[in-house]
Amino acid sequence: MELGVGMFGDNHYDSNGKPLSTGERLQELIEEIKLMDEVGLDFFGIGEHHRPDYAVSSPEIVLAAAATVTKQIKLGSAVSVLSSSDPVKLYQNFATIDLLSNGRAELMAGRGSFIESYPLFGYKLEDYDELFEEKLDLLTKINHNNPVTWKGKFRAALNNQQVLPRAVNDHLNMWIAVGGTPESVVRAAKYRLPVMFAIIGGSPVQFKPLFEYYKKAWQHFGNEKDALQVGVHIHAFFGENNRAIADAYYPVYAAQMNRVGSTRGWPPYERSVYDAGRQRNGHLIIGDAAEAIDKILYLHELFGLTRFSAHMDVGGPSHKELMKSIEIYGSKIAPKVREALKTRVSATTL
């Protein structure tokens, strides 16, 4: 199982609740990705947002910068909002990152959980479903064919058109991010794409039927069983002391839940929800290394994961705290998880 980090580039905030310098946050982000590479984490993903609480509207630019200061870690989006993007340009951008990084780029496509990009780029929300389906179809065709001939509703047709540059080995690694609908997992299986499930509420066990449905759909479309990849994206933060890190992080996390919730009609975020989420059957992994190791292994056993993504910057914790969390993840959590998984595999082959 691959172990990595997902971030949205949450801005830091002052005591009055105002976001601090976006430029400073971007520079910190590159330092954080560099540390992830140094401590041996497997992948990094950065989200696309067009809101004042996030610093990153163009994952490709951040990833291109990260490609120059890293050596091993995979670099991807988490997610690219495909519905409001041009698949041709999106492929070209990520193929360029792939070339810069010697084949380490990944593109994770999704609809996104916010809607700002639709009016910003001239799209209509009523076309939400059709946009994603059509653009995913074009993106996968570009990834597998060059030149490309294609015709759709929302974009000019391509007639034997070359899309350049091409990714390393003429193939770009792509994932689909889903929030929890059967239609999404069927679509992913149809296009033979691995799925990242965003579990940001409730209990992970509630997603078990959806994982099983994806696996059945994968086989239904004639895909190789051994090629199936599934991951989870979960809010996480790590410290030295279980209770101390939970107490310190709660105000930061709750503030972001309330910023988002104020635009969606959510009730004020409460500590009881936070504490329930931190339980073994909850949707948060916030605590010390022992707590995280136990829960990651539980999720692996529950879902048969091939990838675990810790969403680590919710609410904009300080750069110093993020660097410490990354260090603990790479030096204390990841080695123990890998060791335990290796033991499990050895036991099943005896």
BAVEX-240151 format. One record per residue: residue number from 1; residue in one letter; x, y, z of N, C-alpha, C in turn. Coordinates in steps of 0.001 Angstrom, whole numbers, plus 500000, padded with zeros to 6 digits. Example, Ala and Ser with C-alpha at 12.3 -4.5 7.8 and 13.67 -1.06 7.14 Angstrom:
// BAVEX-240151
1;A;513190;494310;507800;512300;495500;507800;513200;496700;507800
2;S;512850;497750;507080;513670;498940;507140;512900;500030;507870
//
This chain:
// BAVEX-240151
1;M;500847;498803;500000;500000;500000;500000;500886;501253;500000
2;E;500583;502192;499120;501291;503459;499077;500760;504394;500160
3;L;501669;505139;500764;501325;506085;501833;501760;507480;501410
4;G;500819;508408;501420;501154;509748;500974;500289;510809;501613
5;V;500384;511998;501069;499734;513183;501622;498905;513872;500549
6;G;497714;514311;500933;496914;515198;500096;496762;516529;500804
7;M;496819;517610;500068;496620;518941;500643;495770;519787;499706
8;F;495145;520810;500266;494411;521790;499466;495131;523132;499438
9;G;496230;523242;500180;496913;524528;500260;496122;525537;501078
10;D;495533;525070;502193;494759;525969;503057;495626;527132;503527
11;N;495097;528334;503432;495812;529503;503923;495859;529513;505441
12;H;496895;530147;505989;496945;530412;507420;496071;531634;507708
13;Y;495647;531776;508973;494763;532879;509356;495311;533628;510559
14;D;495028;534940;510611;495437;535723;511766;494392;535619;512866
15;S;494606;536325;513967;493704;536230;515126;492316;536773;514837
16;N;492174;537534;513752;490872;538083;513371;490174;537235;512310
17;G;490769;536089;511975;490152;535207;511001;490397;535606;509557
18;K;491415;536453;509316;491734;536884;507961;492881;536038;507405
19;P;492786;535607;506131;493868;534794;505560;495155;535592;505425
20;L;496286;534929;505677;497598;535558;505554;498117;535429;504122
21;S;499362;535754;503909;499953;535841;502568;499881;534525;501800
22;T;499273;534583;500617;499225;533407;499748;500614;533042;499245
23;G;501420;534027;498929;502765;533766;498444;503601;533019;499465
24;E;503499;533417;500713;504242;532731;501777;503778;531287;501919
25;R;502462;531084;501826;501930;529721;501955;502436;528838;500815
26;L;502511;529365;499608;503001;528586;498470;504469;528194;498659
27;Q;505268;529116;499167;506676;528804;499403;506824;527735;500494
28;E;506013;527831;501527;506022;526811;502580;505639;525451;502007
29;L;504668;525454;501121;504165;524211;500537;505280;523456;499813
30;I;506117;524171;499091;507223;523520;498393;508190;522895;499404
31;E;508450;523570;500513;509303;523004;501563;508681;521735;502139
32;E;507375;521742;502309;506687;520576;502872;506763;519377;501926
33;I;506582;519635;500642;506674;518537;499662;508090;517986;499628
34;K;509075;518858;499702;510474;518426;499722;510724;517504;500914
35;L;510174;517839;502070;510342;516998;503260;509637;515651;503072
36;M;508463;515652;502472;507766;514388;502200;508646;513446;501390
37;D;509328;514003;500402;510221;513206;499571;511396;512681;500400
38;E;511950;513526;501239;513123;513156;502037;512809;512073;503061
39;V;511592;512063;503622;511244;511057;504636;510647;509800;504008
40;G;510583;509750;502683;510224;508507;502002;508755;508248;501775
41;L;507918;509289;501817;506504;509079;501496;506358;508835;499997
42;D;505282;508141;499619;505153;507636;498255;504562;508631;497267
43;F;503662;509490;497720;503003;510398;496778;502529;511659;497474
44;F;502313;512693;496693;501734;513948;497165;500688;514404;496173
45;G;499554;514881;496682;498507;515422;495820;498058;516787;496320
46;I;497823;517717;495392;497375;519062;495758;496082;519397;495023
47;G;495144;520010;495739;493833;520304;495176;493780;521608;494393
48;E;492708;521753;493638;492425;522975;492861;491215;523670;493467
49;H;491383;524931;493874;490280;525709;494424;490382;527153;493960
50;H;489256;527833;493977;489190;529225;493526;488461;530045;494580
51;R;488978;529935;495819;488367;530563;496980;489460;531230;497822
52;P;489089;532223;498649;490105;532931;499440;490742;532086;500537
53;D;490095;530977;500946;490667;530165;502019;491697;529156;501528
54;Y;491939;529104;500215;492932;528184;499661;493925;528942;498786
55;A;495191;528508;498820;496253;529213;498105;496485;528702;496691
56;V;495912;527541;496347;496259;526894;495078;495059;526835;494137
57;S;495157;527541;493027;494137;527447;491978;494651;526641;490792
58;S;495971;526458;490720;496585;525735;489602;497559;524688;490146
59;P;497087;523464;490404;497972;522418;490912;499201;522194;490039
60;E;499043;522345;488712;500136;522056;487801;501377;522909;488086
61;I;501166;524172;488433;502304;525059;488661;503030;524668;489947
62;V;502275;524347;490982;502881;523901;492243;503657;522608;492026
63;L;503072;521678;491281;503721;520387;491053;504972;520531;490184
64;A;504942;521440;489232;506128;521677;488408;507268;522214;489270
65;A;506937;523114;490188;507959;523634;491103;508479;522516;492003
66;A;507566;521666;492495;507971;520564;493371;508839;519547;492645
67;A;508618;519383;491349;509405;518418;490571;510889;518764;490583
68;T;511221;520040;490745;512619;520464;490698;513335;520277;492026
69;V;512609;520011;493118;513250;519874;494437;513024;518497;495045
70;T;512436;517568;494281;512185;516214;494779;512816;515200;493833
71;K;512949;513957;494327;513624;512930;493542;512780;511679;493322
72;Q;511985;511284;494316;511299;509993;494255;509781;510087;494328
73;I;509258;511017;495066;507833;511059;495382;506988;511325;494131
74;K;505852;510628;494015;504910;510883;492927;504198;512210;493198
75;L;503931;512953;492135;503362;514299;492254;502071;514379;491447
76;G;500957;514662;492133;499680;514680;491430;498723;515725;491945
77;S;497586;515816;491293;496519;516699;491744;495585;515933;492656
78;A;494837;516702;493475;493920;516050;494412;492770;517004;494800
79;V;491966;517446;493863;491863;516950;492501;491999;518101;491511
80;S;492083;517753;490216;491859;518721;489150;490370;518709;488823
81;V;489748;519888;488814;488314;519973;488548;488106;519840;487039
82;L;487916;518617;486610;487868;518312;485182;486698;518989;484480
83;S;485572;519091;485137;484364;519633;484505;484547;521053;483991
84;S;485394;521841;484661;485592;523231;484235;486978;523449;483636
85;S;487628;522361;483239;488951;522450;482616;488882;522007;481162
86;D;489906;522348;480399;490023;521846;479037;490901;520595;479070
87;P;490377;519428;478716;491163;518189;478795;492456;518211;478000
88;V;492470;518908;476880;493687;518979;476071;494790;519701;476845
89;K;494465;520879;477359;495462;521651;478097;495848;520944;479392
90;L;494880;520308;480034;495158;519594;481274;496154;518467;481029
91;Y;495933;517699;479961;496881;516631;479632;498259;517213;479336
92;Q;498317;518269;478551;499610;518865;478200;500370;519324;479450
93;N;499655;519941;480375;500299;520427;481597;500883;519283;482416
94;F;500105;518224;482589;500581;517112;483408;501620;516266;482682
95;A;501536;516196;481368;502592;515523;480609;503909;516276;480764
96;T;503834;517595;480828;505039;518404;481035;505644;518127;482415
97;I;504799;518059;483434;505283;517715;484781;505897;516319;484774
98;D;505275;515406;484050;505793;514038;483977;507195;514023;483381
99;L;507412;514836;482360;508734;514909;481737;509748;515580;482666
100;L;509332;516633;483344;510222;517314;484282;510636;516413;485441
101;S;509727;515533;485867;509958;514707;487060;510416;513292;486727
102;N;510690;513024;485457;511100;511673;485041;510036;510619;485355
103;G;508794;510949;485011;507713;509967;485099;507009;509879;486426
104;R;507056;510940;487243;506435;510883;488567;505089;511590;488644
105;A;504575;512106;487548;503335;512885;487596;502103;511997;487582
106;E;501052;512467;488252;499745;511817;488250;498669;512887;488111
107;L;497572;512522;487477;496429;513426;487361;495234;512750;488022
108;M;494705;513392;489059;493487;512878;489690;492330;513797;489309
109;A;491409;513264;488539;490278;514051;488056;489089;513900;488997
110;G;488331;514979;489145;487124;514935;489964;486214;516092;489612
111;R;485059;516094;490215;484107;517191;489985;484395;518365;490905
112;G;485089;518096;492037;485337;519140;493026;484145;519304;493945
113;S;484414;519745;495163;483340;519905;496144;482825;521335;496213
114;F;483422;522251;495452;482978;523641;495394;482606;523994;493956
115;I;481862;525063;493775;481302;525371;492458;481872;526640;491821
116;E;482834;527308;492496;483322;528599;491994;483905;528518;490588
117;S;484497;527377;490235;485166;527298;488934;484193;527311;487761
118;Y;482950;526932;487986;481988;526856;486874;481681;528232;486292
119;P;481189;529185;487080;480973;530519;486492;482283;531217;486130
120;L;483357;530915;486865;484645;531558;486606;485136;531259;485198
121;F;484906;530038;484728;485372;529638;483403;484235;529510;482380
122;G;483072;530025;482736;481996;530137;481759;481162;528888;481552
123;Y;481050;528041;482577;480242;526825;482467;478973;526938;483320
124;K;477979;526159;482953;476697;526186;483648;476582;524985;484582
125;L;476115;525252;485797;475987;524183;486775;474984;523119;486353
126;E;473995;523507;485554;473015;522515;485112;473628;521475;484177
127;D;474848;521764;483676;475552;520805;482812;476560;519963;483595
128;Y;476470;519987;484911;477424;519362;485833;477786;517931;485423
129;D;476778;517095;485240;477029;515686;484933;477560;515490;483518
130;E;476939;516152;482559;477362;515996;481161;478780;516488;480933
131;L;479141;517589;481591;480492;518131;481437;481541;517121;481875
132;F;481326;516527;483043;482327;515601;483563;482440;514360;482687
133;E;481311;513808;482283;481325;512592;481466;482030;512839;480139
134;E;481711;513942;479478;482311;514228;478179;483799;514512;478288
135;K;484177;515275;479292;485582;515650;479409;486442;514474;479871
136;L;485874;513602;480685;486619;512403;481064;486833;511511;479844
137;D;485831;511414;479005;485955;510623;477784;487090;511156;476903
138;L;487142;512486;476736;488197;513080;475916;489566;512903;476564
139;L;489662;513131;477863;490942;513027;478551;491522;511620;478441
140;T;490692;510611;478615;491193;509232;478517;491591;508889;477079
141;K;490864;509422;476107;491237;509190;474706;492585;509824;474390
142;I;492813;511036;474891;494100;511699;474679;495222;510891;475312
143;N;494945;510338;476479;495979;509591;477204;496378;508308;476466
144;H;495456;507762;475695;495720;506476;475036;495943;506587;473527
145;N;495695;507777;472960;495793;507911;471499;496468;509214;471110
146;N;497287;509151;470099;497877;510353;469514;498289;510030;468073
147;P;497694;510684;467088;496736;511788;467180;495345;511353;467652
148;V;494495;512362;467888;493168;512120;468459;492099;512655;467517
149;T;491069;511839;467321;489859;512283;466631;488695;512125;467604
150;W;487965;513217;467826;486931;513198;468879;485926;514313;468615
151;K;484679;514070;469021;483642;515095;468886;482732;515046;470088
152;G;482395;516221;470642;481509;516308;471793;480602;517513;471710
153;K;479953;517824;472831;478962;518890;472891;479548;520218;473368
154;F;480508;520152;474308;480949;521361;474995;482289;521905;474513
155;R;482903;521199;473587;484230;521624;473132;484354;521400;471636
156;A;485202;522198;470989;485433;522006;469560;485989;520607;469300
157;A;485603;520020;468184;486028;518663;467830;487517;518634;467508
158;L;488092;517449;467621;489481;517210;467233;489473;516242;466060
159;N;490188;516574;465019;490234;515738;463824;491671;515364;463516
160;N;492046;514160;463930;493405;513658;463700;494454;514647;464211
161;Q;494185;515172;465421;495000;516238;466000;496020;515669;466983
162;Q;497274;516093;466854;498292;515691;467817;498166;516519;469091
163;V;498326;515851;470249;498348;516534;471544;499737;516313;472122
164;L;500494;517402;472240;501901;517342;472630;502181;518325;473764
165;P;503181;518048;474622;504055;516872;474599;503341;515639;475135
166;R;503959;514475;474932;503424;513230;475472;504118;512903;476793
167;A;503373;512279;477690;503938;511867;478972;505010;510801;478762
168;V;505821;510591;479779;506839;509542;479742;506161;508203;479430
169;N;506766;507437;478546;506199;506159;478088;504844;506334;477400
170;D;504555;507581;476971;503317;507890;476247;502068;507547;477051
171;H;502205;507571;478380;501053;507244;479229;501156;508006;480542
172;L;500078;508705;480910;500008;509462;482155;499172;508696;483168
173;N;499698;508513;484372;498917;507858;485424;497762;508751;485842
174;M;496553;508190;485844;495353;508943;486170;494505;508206;487194
175;W;493869;508984;488080;492930;508479;489083;491622;509251;488965
176;I;490562;508676;489547;489292;509372;489700;489001;509509;491192
177;A;488638;510707;491626;488222;510934;493006;486703;510920;493064
178;V;486146;510183;494027;484693;510093;494159;484278;510401;495589
179;G;483062;510915;495709;482544;511250;497029;481641;510197;497623
180;G;481110;509298;496788;480290;508252;497383;479047;507852;496617
181;T;479054;507970;495281;477880;507562;494508;478202;506332;493665
182;P;477254;505405;493513;477471;504222;492676;477803;504571;491234
183;E;477184;505633;490711;477435;506025;489321;478905;506384;489101
184;S;479523;507006;490111;480914;507415;489986;481852;506221;489900
185;V;481588;505198;490706;482496;504047;490691;482301;503214;489422
186;V;481080;503153;488910;480852;502448;487639;481589;503160;486515
187;R;481549;504477;486513;482244;505248;485481;483752;504992;485556
188;A;484291;504974;486761;485722;504726;486925;486105;503347;486396
189;A;485292;502342;486723;485573;500980;486245;485475;500908;484724
190;K;484503;501599;484162;484318;501622;482707;485564;502152;482004
191;Y;486160;503216;482570;487344;503814;481961;488645;503201;482485
192;R;488520;502149;483277;489673;501413;483813;490594;502328;484630
193;L;489975;503127;485509;490728;504075;486317;490643;503718;487801
194;P;491743;503845;488525;491703;503629;489974;490888;504718;490661
195;V;490360;504391;491839;489453;505299;492544;490033;505711;493889
196;M;489922;507009;494188;490227;507531;495509;488908;507960;496154
197;F;488561;507292;497251;487335;507616;497977;487639;508672;499028
198;A;486928;509784;498990;487076;510829;500002;486132;510517;501161
199;I;486699;510117;502286;485898;509808;503475;486117;510936;504468
200;I;485226;511917;504462;485405;513113;505293;484232;513319;506243
201;G;483500;512241;506507;482405;512304;507456;481864;510912;507726
202;G;481156;510758;508827;480540;509483;509154;481558;508428;509549
203;S;481221;507180;509284;482086;506060;509611;482595;505410;508329
204;P;483894;505106;508236;484424;504469;507031;483697;503189;506641
205;V;483221;502433;507611;482578;501157;507297;481351;501352;506415
206;Q;480770;502563;506451;479610;502855;505599;479979;502830;504113
207;F;481271;502970;503810;481736;502961;502422;482018;501557;501910
208;K;481975;500560;502779;482319;499196;502390;481501;498706;501191
209;P;480169;498887;501166;479406;498442;499994;479839;499111;498695
210;L;480273;500375;498781;480696;501087;497577;482018;500535;497053
211;F;482921;500183;497955;484169;499540;497540;483882;498223;496831
212;E;482986;497431;497418;482645;496136;496828;481969;496318;495464
213;Y;481147;497347;495357;480461;497621;494089;481470;497991;493006
214;Y;482473;498775;493379;483524;499150;492425;484287;497913;491957
215;K;484613;497027;492880;485358;495814;492519;484543;494932;491571
216;K;483238;494843;491811;482374;494063;490910;482281;494720;489537
217;A;482149;496059;489526;482083;496781;488254;483406;496650;487501
218;W;484505;496668;488220;485829;496509;487607;485913;495198;486829
219;Q;485464;494133;487454;485486;492823;486799;484452;492743;485676
220;H;483299;493399;485879;482244;493398;484855;482741;493953;483527
221;F;483599;494966;483588;484108;495585;482361;485346;494864;481821
222;G;485652;493703;482376;486731;492879;481849;488128;493335;482208
223;N;488256;494143;483254;489573;494618;483663;490307;493534;484466
224;E;491631;493551;484396;492420;492569;485112;492294;492770;486618
225;K;492032;491712;487332;491819;491784;488772;493028;492368;489486
226;D;494222;491986;489063;495446;492439;489724;495745;493913;489474
227;A;495077;494521;488488;495334;495927;488160;494482;496887;488984
228;L;493542;496359;489762;492632;497207;490528;493386;497976;491610
229;Q;493111;499273;491706;493707;500122;492741;492618;500951;493413
230;V;492633;500970;494737;491664;501772;495490;492383;502486;496629
231;G;491951;503705;496891;492547;504471;497976;491508;505228;498764
232;V;491917;505727;499932;491062;506606;500726;491811;507891;501040
233;H;491049;508956;501062;491537;510298;501379;490834;510708;502667
234;I;491606;510892;503748;491027;511116;505072;491738;512279;505753
235;H;490983;513118;506441;491574;514206;507207;492447;513639;508319
236;A;493684;514112;508399;494640;513546;509349;495627;514609;509813
237;F;496157;514405;511010;497205;515271;511543;497902;514525;512662
238;F;499244;514638;512728;500015;513806;513641;500899;514647;514555
239;G;501034;514153;515804;501894;514809;516785;502537;513791;517698
240;E;503290;514268;518673;503997;513381;519587;503087;512815;520667
241;N;502137;513629;521117;501240;513236;522209;499806;513212;521708
242;N;499123;512096;521922;497797;511889;521353;496805;512982;521746
243;R;496640;513221;523043;495671;514205;523519;496118;515621;523202
244;A;497414;515894;523344;497906;517256;523128;497694;517700;521683
245;I;497978;516823;520716;497813;517226;519319;496342;517362;518964
246;A;495503;516509;519549;494058;516618;519292;493519;517943;519820
247;D;493954;518333;521022;493485;519591;521616;494008;520798;520844
248;A;495275;520723;520428;495876;521858;519730;495288;522059;518342
249;Y;494954;520974;517675;494476;521060;516297;492976;521366;516206
250;Y;492227;521056;517249;490767;521227;517172;490343;522641;516758
251;P;490850;523730;517376;490386;525065;516966;490645;525375;515497
252;V;491790;524904;514980;492141;525135;513574;491174;524380;512667
253;Y;490941;523124;513001;490064;522277;512193;488622;522785;512244
254;A;488153;523111;513443;486774;523573;513603;486532;524881;512855
255;A;487536;525751;512859;487387;527030;512159;487157;526822;510669
256;Q;487869;525871;510075;487678;525607;508648;486326;524946;508381
257;M;485924;524028;509242;484602;523414;509089;483504;524477;509133
258;N;483698;525479;509987;482696;526537;510099;482754;527513;508931
259;R;483965;527753;508379;484056;528615;507195;483310;527987;506025
260;V;483548;526700;505802;482856;526003;504721;481376;525866;505052
261;G;481095;525512;506294;479708;525287;506705;478836;526522;506612
262;S;479442;527710;506767;478648;528950;506712;478058;529176;505331
263;T;478672;528588;504290;478159;528740;502931;477222;527592;502543
264;R;477120;526596;503409;476313;525418;503083;475201;525138;504079
265;G;475040;526018;505052;473963;525855;506017;474223;524802;507081
266;W;475499;524484;507329;475818;523500;508359;475700;524138;509749
267;P;475369;523359;510756;475400;523875;512133;476837;524085;512580
268;P;477065;524871;513627;478434;525071;514125;479098;523740;514472
269;Y;480369;523620;514134;481108;522394;514371;481379;522232;515862
270;E;481130;521045;516390;481244;520803;517825;482362;519812;518147
271;R;482909;519950;519343;483998;519074;519781;483556;517615;519843
272;S;482298;517382;520149;481817;515999;520231;481913;515296;518877
273;V;481677;516037;517784;481791;515464;516434;483252;515133;516138
274;Y;484124;516037;516521;485565;515860;516345;486059;514631;517108
275;D;485671;514521;518368;486119;513388;519189;485568;512069;518672
276;A;484317;512075;518211;483735;510857;517636;484475;510453;516369
277;G;484865;511438;515568;485599;511153;514338;486964;510553;514597
278;R;487537;510844;515753;488862;510336;516091;488822;508899;516614
279;Q;487656;508369;516878;487558;506979;517334;487947;506027;516205
280;R;488157;504763;516545;488642;503799;515557;487699;503665;514361
281;N;486403;503811;514590;485434;503690;513499;485000;505055;512963
282;G;485802;506090;513242;485479;507431;512770;486250;507828;511530
283;H;486007;509061;511067;486541;509523;509780;487777;510408;509917
284;L;488343;510519;511103;489528;511346;511316;490674;510501;511853
285;I;491911;510850;511457;493095;510242;512065;493948;511379;512603
286;I;493677;511759;513818;494355;512888;514451;494887;512410;515799
287;G;496212;512311;515908;496797;511804;517138;498262;511471;516957
288;D;498753;510602;517828;500159;510223;517772;500382;509073;516793
289;A;501635;508633;516681;501992;507601;515706;501254;506295;515958
290;A;501176;505876;517220;500511;504606;517535;499049;504633;517107
291;E;498376;505741;517371;496973;505903;516979;496829;505799;515462
292;A;497718;506482;514742;497636;506506;513284;497938;505139;512683
293;I;498948;504465;513184;499310;503147;512662;498138;502181;512795
294;D;497521;502166;513954;496397;501263;514193;495248;501530;513228
295;K;494945;502801;513019;493781;503129;512191;494061;502926;510709
296;I;495264;503231;510261;495607;503003;508855;495552;501516;508534
297;L;496075;500693;509428;496033;499242;509223;494597;498720;509255
298;Y;493769;499314;510101;492346;498945;510146;491675;499252;508810
299;L;491962;500414;508239;491366;500798;506959;491875;499904;505827
300;H;493140;499550;505877;493683;498643;504869;492969;497304;504907
301;E;492765;496788;506092;492084;495502;506235;490616;495601;505822
302;L;489987;496698;506151;488566;496889;505850;488307;496965;504347
303;F;489168;497671;503614;488892;497963;502208;489824;497270;501211
304;G;490926;496694;501668;491912;496162;500729;492606;497272;499964
305;L;493037;498302;500672;493588;499492;500042;494913;499236;499338
306;T;495127;499986;498259;496450;500054;497648;497073;501427;497874
307;R;496297;502373;498429;496804;503726;498668;496063;504371;499837
308;F;496821;505055;500702;496241;505835;501795;496755;507260;501698
309;S;495825;508229;501659;496175;509639;501550;495731;510392;502796
310;A;496690;510981;503508;496405;511791;504689;496242;513247;504261
311;H;495023;513755;504384;494768;515169;504069;495163;515982;505288
312;M;496309;516658;505199;497009;517109;506389;496953;518607;506670
313;D;496389;519426;505800;496464;520872;506055;495096;521528;506225
314;V;494090;520768;506643;492742;521321;506797;492761;522461;507822
315;G;492324;523630;507402;492245;524771;508305;493492;525628;508357
316;G;494582;525152;507741;495806;525945;507714;496612;525912;508994
317;P;496937;524726;509533;497867;524685;510677;499197;525303;510274
318;S;499984;525709;511246;501227;526416;510937;502200;525532;510158
319;H;503098;526192;509439;504120;525484;508671;504965;524595;509592
320;K;505320;525109;510754;506117;524341;511711;505386;523073;512131
321;E;504085;523190;512410;503296;522023;512826;503138;521024;511675
322;L;502971;521543;510458;502852;520660;509297;504154;519898;509055
323;M;505268;520576;509179;506558;519910;508990;506747;518805;510033
324;K;506329;519064;511266;506432;518048;512316;505522;516866;512014
325;S;504312;517141;511563;503365;516084;511220;503904;515220;510081
326;I;504486;515852;509075;505067;515122;507944;506232;514257;508410
327;E;507077;514819;509272;508224;514070;509788;507776;512825;510552
328;I;506766;512972;511395;506251;511827;512154;505656;510786;511217
329;Y;504930;511233;510228;504308;510338;509259;505368;509508;508533
330;G;506398;510187;508042;507406;509496;507262;508369;508656;508069
331;S;508719;509109;509286;509758;508426;510063;509212;507428;511079
332;K;507985;507634;511564;507448;506772;512618;506232;505952;512180
333;I;505371;506542;511370;504124;505857;510995;504333;504964;509777
334;A;504823;505545;508692;504962;504782;507442;505817;503522;507595
335;P;506988;503581;508256;507785;502348;508387;507056;501234;509138
336;K;506331;501587;510190;505610;500574;510970;504444;499990;510183
337;V;503748;500826;509416;502644;500335;508582;503192;499386;507522
338;R;504261;499774;506867;504854;498917;505831;505340;497601;506415
339;E;505939;497655;507589;506423;496442;508250;505262;495510;508588
340;A;504180;496081;509110;503016;495273;509464;502369;494642;508240
341;L;502297;495398;507148;501701;494865;505924;502565;493762;505328
342;K;503879;493911;505423;504785;492875;504927;504613;491584;505730
343;T;504408;491736;507050;504170;490583;507909;502876;489875;507545
344;R;501848;490686;507244;500544;490108;506843;500678;489298;505557
345;V;501404;489853;504607;501584;489156;503327;502348;487878;503549
346;S;503385;487915;504354;504170;486701;504625;503322;485628;505277
347;A;502442;486057;506203;501590;485112;506912;500597;484427;505979
348;T;500087;485185;504997;499088;484601;504087;499708;483670;503053
349;T;501039;483780;502861;501690;482926;501863;502272;481654;502468
350;L;502226;481563;503790;502750;480353;504448;501817;479172;504263
//
